[in-house]
């Protein structure tokens, strides 16, 4: 039964190519030999121990890991699970735990990295060994710098059905390890995830020790596998903020007023709106901007989403709920593919085709005419084009 479960659970891809000069090989406690790579950034203070997802290996994730290390200004160490990439043997839960433990020991003993400078980052399947190591080290009294869980699950069985408890034979019970963790935790999950339901992160968030929770990143338009270019800037900003505000401190106690409500559908009642006004970028949102912001200017900046220019806005709650603006918002989102966002706002991409420019010019003219007619009290049919 155990072998059959492992066969269904683990899906190693065909080994991808990565120059061996970039690799180091680690010996695990189960006598397996696994490859790993170490990306070093000059003057980096922290090191990320990266555990990749299923159906990936080091060759697949190297470009993404290099991008993360460069943009976050951290060192990054990634390893393959037993049976993945250039490693031999059969993948299993125990082997995954042995794999990440071997990577941890290599960083601590051979690279002389202090545990409080080490951030664990697990994506999908990688959240299992990452949770395990964070809980194990906490029980040993070792203080890690932080834990980032990207598309985490409660346990493998619970992805298929909610058992209410950890059943015999279940794998990677993150929900059982979570209460033991004693370092800052950041959860990242796409609300359109069709592999690991989004509510797993909601439940997992509440399972962590209260003072270890940090504002999670729940992204409406993201699925399971990719951080698309359109949200990459916001993604990096939130992870960087997690490192700067919660990891880069000896005291990891997190003020209660910084915690975001995990249930986005009911969070409005729990938010402190006394010191902030509603964000004016969309017709009806629950996102917030600071009092010092010029709201008239922000209306122009925050197009179509206020995620790249406003540090206080939460991507998970930026929606246009006004029915009258649904059509306009849909067209804005479509046209945003022809724009790039910077600190000033949304500007035209030089690579935009002439056809796109013509389409955009026609749309802008149409949009102005609609708003002008509405302001004069003219009833505009819903099906107008």
C-alpha positions, 0 to 999 in steps of 0.5 A: 500500500505504501509503495502504491501511494508513493507511486501515485504521489511522486511524479519525477520528470525526465531528468533535465540538464544542468552543468555538473560544475554547478552541482554539489552532491549530498549523502543522506541518512538513508544512504542516498546521493542527491544533487544540489546547487548553491547560488551566492549573491555578494553581501547577502545576509540570508540564505533560502533553503528551497524545496521544489514542487512535484514534477520538477527537478533542479534543471527546471527550477534553476532559472527561477531560483536564480531570479529569486536570489538576485531580486531578493538579494539572498543566497539560495540553496536548492536540492533534488529529492531522492529519485528526482533529477540525477539522484537514484533511489525511490522517492518517499516521504521519509526520503524527502525528510532525509533529503532536506535534513542533509541539505540543512546539515550541509549549509550549517556544517560546511557552509557555516550558515547560522540557523537564524540566517536560514529561511526555508521555502517550500512550494507545493510538495516542498512544503511537506519537508519544509514544515517538517524541518521547521517543526523538528528544529523548533523542538530542538530549540533551534531558531530558524529565520523564517518559513515560506510556504507556497501553495501548501496543503494540510496533508496529502489525503486531505487534498482529495477529501477532508478527513477531519484528522490525520489518518493512518497512511497519510503523507506530509501532515503539515497541519500536524507540524504547523503548531510546533513551528516557532519562526515567522511564517509567510503563506502564499496561495493562488485562489484559482489553484485547482490542485491544492484547494485554497482553503488549505492555506486558510486552515493552515494559517490558523494552525500556526502559533499566533505570534508566528503568523505574518500577513499572507499573500493570497492571489485571486488570479494565480493558479498552482504552478506559476507566478505570472509576469503580471503579478511578479512585482507584487510577489517579490515586494511581499516576500521582500517585505516579509524578510525585512519586517519579520525575518530581519529581527531577533524578536519574531513577535508579530503585533496583532494589528499586522495580522490579516484576516485569513478569510477574505470573504469575511475579513471586512468586519475584522479590519481596522478601517479607522486610520485608512480610507477606501482605495479609490483605484476601483469602484468598490474594493476592500483594499486600503491606502495610507492617509498620506497618499494623494488619492486623486493621483492614486486613481491614475497610478493604480491601473488596473490593480493597485498592487505594484505602487501601494504598499498597503493594498492587499492583492487578495481583496482588489476586485471591481465589485460594481456591476456597472464597471465589470465590462470596463474592468475586463477590457482594462485587464485585457489592455494591461497586457500591452502595458508595463507598470513602474513606480509612476504608473502604467505606461505603454510598452515600446513593443506594443503593436500598431494594431494594439495602439489603434485598439487602445486609442479606440477604447479610450475614446469609447470609455471617455464618451461613456463616462461623459454620457453617464455624468450628464444623466444619459442612460447607457444600455448594458450591451453598448460596444 
